[in-house]
Amino acid sequence: MAEEKRDSMALKATGMTGKKRSLSDKKKPSKFSPKKKKKEGGKDMRLSKRNAAIEEIERVTLEAKKLSAQVLQKTAKSDQRKENVTELFLLLKGKVRNLAMKHDLCRTIQCCFRFGTDDQKQSI
């Protein structure tokens, strides 16, 4: 009898009681410790900043494409073309290095060179 008790205690210690456990009996680990929450928050902030930068580039891309399409129209009047080119220069100002590596925006920069004034060309 004492031997059986000792064997059952050994089985309990190792977790082998012979009982089938349901999924609800298992201990569920907590999802996040306080340190991980802080870390996750940092990752989220970085991702949101990166996403904001990507959204800004996409916004600039769409506006630049619209303006360059208006500039390249053969039916566009010269005064309207000049306004669109100056708007395009203001939109691309300070971002030319990053945007020049994209094929479609490279075409808009070429459009600026083609129709822009000498001062605008020098600024690029």
VOKE-168932 format. One record per residue: residue number from 1; residue in three letters; x, y, z of N, C-alpha, C, CB in turn. Coordinates in pm, whole numbers, plus 50000, padded with zeros to 5 digits. Glycine has a CB too. Example, Ala and Ser with C-alpha at 12.3 -4.5 7.8 and 13.67 -1.06 7.14 Angstrom:
<rs>
+-----+-----+-------+-------+-------+-------+-------+-------+-------+-------+-------+-------+-------+-------+
:   n : res :  n_xx :  n_yy :  n_zz : ca_xx : ca_yy : ca_zz :  c_xx :  c_yy :  c_zz : cb_xx : cb_yy : cb_zz :
+-----+-----+-------+-------+-------+-------+-------+-------+-------+-------+-------+-------+-------+-------+
:   1 : ala : 51319 : 49431 : 50780 : 51230 : 49550 : 50780 : 51320 : 49670 : 50780 : 51131 : 49553 : 50905 :
:   2 : ser : 51285 : 49775 : 50708 : 51367 : 49894 : 50714 : 51290 : 50003 : 50787 : 51408 : 49940 : 50572 :
+-----+-----+-------+-------+-------+-------+-------+-------+-------+-------+-------+-------+-------+-------+
</rs>
This chain:
<rs>
+-----+-----+-------+-------+-------+-------+-------+-------+-------+-------+-------+-------+-------+-------+
:   n : res :  n_xx :  n_yy :  n_zz : ca_xx : ca_yy : ca_zz :  c_xx :  c_yy :  c_zz : cb_xx : cb_yy : cb_zz :
+-----+-----+-------+-------+-------+-------+-------+-------+-------+-------+-------+-------+-------+-------+
:   1 : met : 50081 : 49882 : 50000 : 50000 : 50000 : 50000 : 50087 : 50126 : 50000 : 49907 : 49999 : 50120 :
:   2 : ala : 50187 : 50127 : 50082 : 50276 : 50242 : 50087 : 50350 : 50257 : 49954 : 50376 : 50229 : 50204 :
:   3 : glu : 50378 : 50141 : 49894 : 50448 : 50142 : 49766 : 50359 : 50202 : 49656 : 50491 : 50000 : 49728 :
:   4 : glu : 50229 : 50168 : 49657 : 50136 : 50224 : 49560 : 50123 : 50374 : 49577 : 49999 : 50157 : 49572 :
:   5 : lys : 50120 : 50418 : 49702 : 50108 : 50561 : 49731 : 50230 : 50636 : 49679 : 50091 : 50585 : 49883 :
:   6 : arg : 50348 : 50574 : 49699 : 50471 : 50636 : 49653 : 50472 : 50643 : 49500 : 50593 : 50557 : 49705 :
:   7 : asp : 50425 : 50538 : 49433 : 50420 : 50537 : 49286 : 50324 : 50643 : 49233 : 50378 : 50398 : 49235 :
:   8 : ser : 50206 : 50655 : 49298 : 50110 : 50754 : 49252 : 50163 : 50895 : 49274 : 49977 : 50736 : 49323 :
:   9 : met : 50238 : 50916 : 49383 : 50298 : 51049 : 49407 : 50404 : 51080 : 49301 : 50362 : 51056 : 49549 :
:  10 : ala : 50480 : 50977 : 49262 : 50583 : 50997 : 49160 : 50518 : 51031 : 49026 : 50671 : 50870 : 49146 :
:  11 : leu : 50407 : 50964 : 48996 : 50337 : 50993 : 48871 : 50280 : 51135 : 48872 : 50225 : 50893 : 48848 :
:  12 : lys : 50226 : 51176 : 48986 : 50171 : 51312 : 48996 : 50282 : 51415 : 48980 : 50099 : 51332 : 49130 :
:  13 : ala : 50399 : 51389 : 49036 : 50510 : 51483 : 49027 : 50557 : 51500 : 48883 : 50626 : 51436 : 49115 :
:  14 : thr : 50551 : 51391 : 48808 : 50594 : 51402 : 48669 : 50482 : 51447 : 48577 : 50648 : 51269 : 48621 :
:  15 : gly : 50360 : 51457 : 48631 : 50249 : 51504 : 48550 : 50176 : 51392 : 48481 : 50297 : 51601 : 48449 :
:  16 : met : 50206 : 51270 : 48512 : 50143 : 51155 : 48448 : 50046 : 51091 : 48547 : 50249 : 51052 : 48400 :
:  17 : thr : 49930 : 51147 : 48563 : 49833 : 51098 : 48660 : 49739 : 50996 : 48601 : 49755 : 51211 : 48718 :
:  18 : gly : 49737 : 50982 : 48473 : 49646 : 50889 : 48411 : 49514 : 50954 : 48373 : 49622 : 50773 : 48502 :
:  19 : lys : 49490 : 51073 : 48420 : 49368 : 51145 : 48385 : 49389 : 51218 : 48253 : 49328 : 51244 : 48498 :
:  20 : lys : 49284 : 51222 : 48176 : 49290 : 51299 : 48052 : 49253 : 51442 : 48084 : 49196 : 51238 : 47942 :
:  21 : arg : 49335 : 51532 : 48035 : 49309 : 51673 : 48059 : 49234 : 51733 : 47940 : 49441 : 51750 : 48083 :
:  22 : ser : 49144 : 51820 : 47972 : 49077 : 51893 : 47865 : 49160 : 52017 : 47835 : 48930 : 51930 : 47903 :
:  23 : leu : 49128 : 52083 : 47726 : 49203 : 52202 : 47688 : 49187 : 52313 : 47790 : 49160 : 52251 : 47552 :
:  24 : ser : 49073 : 52316 : 47859 : 49049 : 52423 : 47955 : 49130 : 52403 : 48083 : 48903 : 52431 : 47988 :
:  25 : asp : 49177 : 52278 : 48110 : 49255 : 52251 : 48231 : 49396 : 52306 : 48221 : 49259 : 52103 : 48259 :
:  26 : lys : 49447 : 52319 : 48101 : 49584 : 52366 : 48084 : 49593 : 52513 : 48122 : 49632 : 52345 : 47940 :
:  27 : lys : 49705 : 52548 : 48180 : 49728 : 52688 : 48214 : 49765 : 52763 : 48088 : 49838 : 52703 : 48321 :
:  28 : lys : 49700 : 52873 : 48068 : 49730 : 52955 : 47952 : 49829 : 53062 : 47995 : 49601 : 53017 : 47892 :
:  29 : pro : 49939 : 53075 : 47923 : 50034 : 53180 : 47961 : 49975 : 53317 : 47929 : 50170 : 53160 : 47887 :
:  30 : ser : 50014 : 53414 : 48008 : 49965 : 53549 : 47982 : 50021 : 53595 : 47848 : 50006 : 53647 : 48096 :
:  31 : lys : 49942 : 53672 : 47778 : 49982 : 53713 : 47643 : 50105 : 53802 : 47643 : 49867 : 53785 : 47575 :
:  32 : phe : 50106 : 53898 : 47733 : 50216 : 53994 : 47731 : 50261 : 54024 : 47873 : 50174 : 54124 : 47660 :
:  33 : ser : 50388 : 54032 : 47890 : 50438 : 54083 : 48016 : 50450 : 54234 : 48001 : 50577 : 54018 : 48054 :
:  34 : pro : 50461 : 54310 : 48109 : 50470 : 54456 : 48097 : 50585 : 54502 : 48009 : 50484 : 54519 : 48234 :
:  35 : lys : 50699 : 54433 : 48014 : 50812 : 54472 : 47930 : 50780 : 54454 : 47782 : 50937 : 54391 : 47967 :
:  36 : lys : 50713 : 54343 : 47749 : 50679 : 54319 : 47610 : 50581 : 54423 : 47558 : 50621 : 54180 : 47592 :
:  37 : lys : 50488 : 54465 : 47643 : 50394 : 54568 : 47600 : 50469 : 54693 : 47559 : 50292 : 54600 : 47711 :
:  38 : lys : 50567 : 54728 : 47639 : 50645 : 54847 : 47608 : 50718 : 54829 : 47475 : 50746 : 54876 : 47721 :
:  39 : lys : 50775 : 54711 : 47457 : 50847 : 54682 : 47334 : 50754 : 54685 : 47213 : 50917 : 54546 : 47344 :
:  40 : glu : 50639 : 54620 : 47228 : 50541 : 54617 : 47119 : 50496 : 54758 : 47084 : 50420 : 54531 : 47159 :
:  41 : gly : 50477 : 54841 : 47186 : 50437 : 54979 : 47161 : 50541 : 55053 : 47079 : 50412 : 55051 : 47292 :
:  42 : gly : 50668 : 55027 : 47107 : 50775 : 55089 : 47031 : 50774 : 55045 : 46887 : 50909 : 55057 : 47094 :
:  43 : lys : 50750 : 54916 : 46866 : 50743 : 54865 : 46728 : 50625 : 54927 : 46655 : 50730 : 54712 : 46728 :
:  44 : asp : 50513 : 54938 : 46725 : 50396 : 54999 : 46663 : 50423 : 55143 : 46625 : 50276 : 54991 : 46756 :
:  45 : met : 50493 : 55215 : 46711 : 50523 : 55355 : 46681 : 50612 : 55364 : 46558 : 50591 : 55424 : 46802 :
:  46 : arg : 50713 : 55276 : 46552 : 50802 : 55280 : 46435 : 50727 : 55243 : 46309 : 50920 : 55185 : 46455 :
:  47 : leu : 50641 : 55143 : 46319 : 50563 : 55104 : 46201 : 50468 : 55213 : 46158 : 50486 : 54976 : 46230 :
:  48 : ser : 50407 : 55281 : 46254 : 50314 : 55387 : 46218 : 50389 : 55504 : 46153 : 50236 : 55435 : 46341 :
:  49 : lys : 50509 : 55533 : 46202 : 50589 : 55640 : 46140 : 50628 : 55600 : 45998 : 50715 : 55670 : 46223 :
:  50 : arg : 50667 : 55473 : 45982 : 50706 : 55426 : 45849 : 50586 : 55429 : 45755 : 50764 : 55283 : 45857 :
:  51 : asn : 50471 : 55385 : 45805 : 50349 : 55387 : 45723 : 50309 : 55529 : 45687 : 50234 : 55318 : 45796 :
:  52 : ala : 50328 : 55622 : 45780 : 50296 : 55762 : 45751 : 50389 : 55815 : 45642 : 50309 : 55847 : 45879 :
:  53 : ala : 50515 : 55777 : 45647 : 50609 : 55822 : 45543 : 50572 : 55763 : 45407 : 50753 : 55781 : 45581 :
:  54 : ile : 50532 : 55637 : 45407 : 50491 : 55573 : 45281 : 50366 : 55639 : 45226 : 50468 : 55422 : 45302 :
:  55 : glu : 50271 : 55670 : 45315 : 50149 : 55737 : 45271 : 50179 : 55875 : 45213 : 50049 : 55748 : 45387 :
:  56 : glu : 50275 : 55945 : 45273 : 50314 : 56077 : 45223 : 50374 : 56064 : 45083 : 50416 : 56143 : 45319 :
:  57 : ile : 50459 : 55965 : 45062 : 50519 : 55944 : 44930 : 50412 : 55909 : 44827 : 50627 : 55833 : 44936 :
:  58 : glu : 50316 : 55825 : 44868 : 50208 : 55789 : 44776 : 50123 : 55911 : 44741 : 50120 : 55679 : 44837 :
:  59 : arg : 50098 : 55997 : 44839 : 50019 : 56118 : 44814 : 50093 : 56209 : 44716 : 49991 : 56193 : 44947 :
:  60 : val : 50222 : 56227 : 44741 : 50304 : 56311 : 44652 : 50306 : 56250 : 44512 : 50448 : 56326 : 44707 :
:  61 : thr : 50318 : 56119 : 44504 : 50321 : 56051 : 44374 : 50194 : 56076 : 44295 : 50342 : 55901 : 44393 :
:  62 : leu : 50080 : 56059 : 44360 : 49953 : 56079 : 44289 : 49936 : 56222 : 44242 : 49837 : 56041 : 44379 :
:  63 : glu : 49967 : 56318 : 44329 : 49952 : 56459 : 44290 : 50048 : 56494 : 44178 : 49975 : 56551 : 44411 :
:  64 : ala : 50172 : 56444 : 44188 : 50272 : 56474 : 44085 : 50231 : 56415 : 43950 : 50409 : 56420 : 44127 :
:  65 : lys : 50176 : 56295 : 43951 : 50132 : 56234 : 43826 : 50019 : 56314 : 43762 : 50086 : 56089 : 43851 :
:  66 : lys : 49925 : 56360 : 43845 : 49814 : 56440 : 43791 : 49865 : 56569 : 43730 : 49712 : 56470 : 43901 :
:  67 : leu : 49954 : 56637 : 43802 : 50007 : 56764 : 43752 : 50090 : 56745 : 43625 : 50091 : 56832 : 43859 :
:  68 : ser : 50173 : 56641 : 43623 : 50256 : 56620 : 43505 : 50171 : 56579 : 43385 : 50363 : 56514 : 43533 :
:  69 : ala : 50061 : 56508 : 43409 : 49970 : 56473 : 43298 : 49907 : 56599 : 43240 : 49861 : 56375 : 43346 :
:  70 : gln : 49872 : 56695 : 43327 : 49815 : 56820 : 43278 : 49919 : 56902 : 43203 : 49758 : 56901 : 43395 :
:  71 : val : 50042 : 56898 : 43249 : 50149 : 56973 : 43183 : 50179 : 56914 : 43045 : 50277 : 56974 : 43269 :
:  72 : leu : 50176 : 56783 : 43034 : 50213 : 56717 : 42909 : 50103 : 56718 : 42803 : 50252 : 56576 : 42937 :
:  73 : gln : 49984 : 56761 : 42839 : 49876 : 56766 : 42739 : 49912 : 56866 : 42630 : 49740 : 56804 : 42805 :
:  74 : lys : 49890 : 56828 : 42508 : 49923 : 56916 : 42396 : 49826 : 57033 : 42387 : 49922 : 56839 : 42266 :
:  75 : thr : 49708 : 57017 : 42442 : 49608 : 57123 : 42435 : 49620 : 57222 : 42551 : 49468 : 57063 : 42434 :
:  76 : ala : 49716 : 57200 : 42642 : 49731 : 57288 : 42758 : 49782 : 57425 : 42713 : 49826 : 57226 : 42862 :
:  77 : lys : 49726 : 57530 : 42773 : 49771 : 57665 : 42743 : 49899 : 57693 : 42820 : 49661 : 57770 : 42778 :
:  78 : ser : 49979 : 57786 : 42769 : 50111 : 57811 : 42827 : 50102 : 57865 : 42970 : 50188 : 57908 : 42740 :
:  79 : asp : 50004 : 57954 : 42998 : 49994 : 58007 : 43134 : 49949 : 57898 : 43234 : 49896 : 58126 : 43136 :
:  80 : gln : 49859 : 57811 : 43191 : 49814 : 57700 : 43276 : 49930 : 57602 : 43298 : 49691 : 57627 : 43213 :
:  81 : arg : 50008 : 57580 : 43193 : 50122 : 57490 : 43202 : 50224 : 57543 : 43302 : 50189 : 57471 : 43063 :
:  82 : lys : 50250 : 57675 : 43300 : 50346 : 57735 : 43393 : 50298 : 57721 : 43538 : 50369 : 57883 : 43359 :
:  83 : glu : 50170 : 57742 : 43559 : 50114 : 57727 : 43695 : 50131 : 57583 : 43745 : 49965 : 57767 : 43697 :
:  84 : asn : 50101 : 57489 : 43657 : 50113 : 57348 : 43696 : 50259 : 57309 : 43724 : 50055 : 57258 : 43587 :
:  85 : val : 50351 : 57364 : 43644 : 50493 : 57332 : 43664 : 50542 : 57390 : 43796 : 50578 : 57386 : 43546 :
:  86 : thr : 50501 : 57514 : 43829 : 50543 : 57572 : 43957 : 50483 : 57494 : 44075 : 50502 : 57721 : 43965 :
:  87 : glu : 50359 : 57449 : 44061 : 50297 : 57365 : 44164 : 50373 : 57234 : 44180 : 50150 : 57337 : 44129 :
:  88 : leu : 50413 : 57178 : 44067 : 50488 : 57053 : 44068 : 50624 : 57071 : 44136 : 50506 : 57000 : 43926 :
:  89 : phe : 50689 : 57183 : 44110 : 50817 : 57210 : 44174 : 50800 : 57227 : 44325 : 50881 : 57335 : 44115 :
:  90 : leu : 50696 : 57296 : 44367 : 50673 : 57312 : 44510 : 50643 : 57177 : 44577 : 50556 : 57409 : 44535 :
:  91 : leu : 50576 : 57090 : 44506 : 50542 : 56959 : 44560 : 50666 : 56871 : 44575 : 50440 : 56889 : 44470 :
:  92 : leu : 50757 : 56880 : 44478 : 50875 : 56795 : 44479 : 50995 : 56855 : 44550 : 50914 : 56763 : 44339 :
:  93 : lys : 50984 : 56979 : 44593 : 51096 : 57050 : 44654 : 51144 : 56977 : 44779 : 51056 : 57194 : 44689 :
:  94 : gly : 51274 : 56948 : 44783 : 51335 : 56882 : 44898 : 51321 : 56731 : 44898 : 51275 : 56935 : 45022 :
:  95 : lys : 51247 : 56675 : 44805 : 51224 : 56529 : 44803 : 51277 : 56466 : 44675 : 51076 : 56499 : 44818 :
:  96 : val : 51347 : 56544 : 44595 : 51385 : 56498 : 44461 : 51477 : 56377 : 44469 : 51454 : 56611 : 44383 :
:  97 : arg : 51570 : 56375 : 44564 : 51664 : 56262 : 44572 : 51592 : 56131 : 44599 : 51767 : 56287 : 44682 :
:  98 : asn : 51495 : 56133 : 44689 : 51422 : 56010 : 44721 : 51328 : 55969 : 44609 : 51344 : 56029 : 44850 :
:  99 : leu : 51268 : 56067 : 44545 : 51167 : 56038 : 44445 : 51225 : 56006 : 44308 : 51073 : 56152 : 44434 :
: 100 : ala : 51350 : 56047 : 44282 : 51409 : 56027 : 44150 : 51437 : 55879 : 44122 : 51538 : 56106 : 44139 :
: 101 : met : 51440 : 55796 : 44226 : 51467 : 55654 : 44206 : 51344 : 55575 : 44162 : 51521 : 55595 : 44335 :
: 102 : lys : 51230 : 55638 : 44165 : 51108 : 55571 : 44120 : 51083 : 55608 : 43974 : 50985 : 55610 : 44209 :
: 103 : his : 51047 : 55510 : 43894 : 51036 : 55531 : 43750 : 50932 : 55637 : 43714 : 51002 : 55400 : 43681 :
: 104 : asp : 50814 : 55627 : 43771 : 50708 : 55720 : 43734 : 50738 : 55862 : 43781 : 50575 : 55674 : 43792 :
: 105 : leu : 50799 : 55875 : 43897 : 50833 : 56009 : 43945 : 50954 : 56066 : 43872 : 50860 : 56007 : 44095 :
: 106 : cys : 51038 : 55979 : 43823 : 51151 : 56025 : 43742 : 51098 : 56093 : 43616 : 51245 : 55907 : 43705 :
: 107 : arg : 50991 : 56040 : 43562 : 50928 : 56101 : 43444 : 50870 : 56238 : 43476 : 50818 : 56009 : 43389 :
: 108 : thr : 50815 : 56255 : 43595 : 50761 : 56387 : 43632 : 50874 : 56488 : 43650 : 50678 : 56377 : 43762 :
: 109 : ile : 50988 : 56442 : 43702 : 51103 : 56532 : 43717 : 51155 : 56572 : 43579 : 51216 : 56464 : 43798 :
: 110 : gln : 51155 : 56480 : 43485 : 51194 : 56512 : 43348 : 51097 : 56614 : 43286 : 51199 : 56386 : 43262 :
: 111 : cys : 50970 : 56601 : 43321 : 50869 : 56696 : 43275 : 50900 : 56835 : 43331 : 50727 : 56651 : 43318 :
: 112 : cys : 50943 : 56840 : 43456 : 50980 : 56969 : 43517 : 51099 : 57031 : 43445 : 51014 : 56950 : 43666 :
: 113 : phe : 51197 : 56948 : 43409 : 51312 : 56999 : 43335 : 51271 : 57052 : 43198 : 51417 : 56891 : 43319 :
: 114 : arg : 51180 : 56984 : 43136 : 51140 : 57022 : 43001 : 51064 : 57154 : 43000 : 51054 : 56912 : 42939 :
: 115 : phe : 50974 : 57175 : 43094 : 50887 : 57293 : 43091 : 50920 : 57398 : 43197 : 50746 : 57251 : 43106 :
: 116 : gly : 51013 : 57369 : 43286 : 51044 : 57463 : 43394 : 51134 : 57577 : 43349 : 51110 : 57390 : 43507 :
: 117 : thr : 51143 : 57679 : 43434 : 51232 : 57792 : 43406 : 51375 : 57753 : 43442 : 51187 : 57919 : 43485 :
: 118 : asp : 51469 : 57841 : 43407 : 51611 : 57812 : 43436 : 51636 : 57803 : 43588 : 51703 : 57920 : 43374 :
: 119 : asp : 51573 : 57890 : 43665 : 51591 : 57888 : 43810 : 51536 : 57756 : 43869 : 51522 : 58010 : 43876 :
: 120 : gln : 51424 : 57712 : 43818 : 51366 : 57587 : 43867 : 51455 : 57469 : 43832 : 51225 : 57567 : 43808 :
: 121 : lys : 51513 : 57473 : 43714 : 51601 : 57365 : 43673 : 51725 : 57361 : 43762 : 51641 : 57381 : 43525 :
: 122 : gln : 51777 : 57476 : 43797 : 51895 : 57482 : 43884 : 51864 : 57432 : 44025 : 51948 : 57626 : 43891 :
: 123 : ser : 51741 : 57454 : 44071 : 51705 : 57413 : 44206 : 51701 : 57261 : 44222 : 51571 : 57471 : 44243 :
: 124 : ile : 51672 : 57190 : 44113 : 51672 : 57043 : 44117 : 51817 : 56996 : 44124 : 51599 : 56981 : 43993 :
+-----+-----+-------+-------+-------+-------+-------+-------+-------+-------+-------+-------+-------+-------+
</rs>
